[in-house]
Amino acid sequence: MDKSKRKAIIAGNWKMNKTPSQAKALLEELIPMVKDADCEVVACVPYVDLAVAVETVKGTNIKIGAENAHWEKSGAFTGEISTDMLKEIGVEYVVLGHSERRQYFGETDETVNKRTKAVLAAGLIPIVCVGELLWERKCDITDEVVARQVKLALYDVSAEDVKKTVIAYEPVWAIGTGETATADQAEEVCAAIRATLAKLYDAETAEAVTIQYGGSMNAGNCDELLAKTNVDGGLIGGASLVAEKFQPIVAAASK
Ligand code: PEP
């Protein structure tokens, strides 16, 4: 397996943090720090920060992502944002199915699938989050839970489109808790995700998909995690909010 064939992606997930002026300031600080990165660098930011973020990173190697998108093109969906709206302002990535959306906002595997198809149809790149609860890991059903989420998220998605899709393995018990999956645990599940993709599509397609790890990744643990064969990058929450904490992760993925 040749990991170098896949695009390593380090993406920040800012969640509900940073006002537009704070977003501009953080990105301006980050731009010179990651300008020589040998991986894709993405900042997924709150909706109201998107326009200023896209403007701020123009001409740099940083890409901007949203943290969600609705599956309908337009219509009576108060409070929602469409893929066309994101595309028009220059957004390139969209985080979908994050565990916080599943936990607090009624996101289901079915809506993740609808969003994934809409995002791909708009020519944007979905970062589809999957991961088990602590209880599910204790019951030894991690691989089943994650395989189910992957299969449902990708229902009716073509092989061509799945190659453009990023999957983020985020064990729910490791998100924002300071508790990280060990590098071996991360590798085991990322490899299982790739095996699921090979069964759903074929080996060549599975080999092309970028699979990130997310869950308390930081400067201290990123080297070991990112060195694993099936870990092609990271989705970073807390450590993406401070330039000095995000930059070492980008540097580790660039090695
Ligand atoms: C996340 O929210 O996707 C995440 C991985 O958060 P943290 O890095 O803070 O655990």
Residues whose N, C-alpha, C, O or C-beta is under 5 A from the ligand:
A	BS01	PEP	N13 A174 I175 G176 T177 G214 G215 S216 M217 L235 I236 G237 G238 A239
